[in-house]
Amino acid sequence: MPPGTVLLPAPYTVVDVVARFDAGPGDLTLSAKNLLNEDYYPAVSQAYNLSTSRVKGQGRTVGLGYAVNW
């Protein structure tokens, strides 16, 4: 690669969703990160441009939570 070459991170789009519902005395929270399960390399992983530092982003992750405020 010639000196002075600037490498830009490859673009990617990740969809995250969070929903909260009243449920009895508390709140029920449902979440999904990377809902579409995209295969991508986060910008921080691309920044160093080393084959050993290229770590893929996390796949689809779902969460469930319940909280009571009293």
Rosetta blueprint (number, residue, H / E / L):
1 M L
2 P L
3 P L
4 G L
5 T L
6 V L
7 L L
8 L L
9 P L
10 A L
11 P L
12 Y L
13 T L
14 V L
15 V L
16 D L
17 V E
18 V E
19 A E
20 R E
21 F E
22 D E
23 A E
24 G L
25 P L
26 G E
27 D E
28 L E
29 T E
30 L E
31 S E
32 A E
33 K E
34 N L
35 L L
36 L L
37 N L
38 E L
39 D L
40 Y L
41 Y L
42 P L
43 A H
44 V H
45 S H
46 Q H
47 A H
48 Y L
49 N L
50 L L
51 S H
52 T H
53 S H
54 R L
55 V L
56 K L
57 G L
58 Q L
59 G L
60 R L
61 T E
62 V E
63 G E
64 L E
65 G E
66 Y E
67 A E
68 V E
69 N L
70 W L
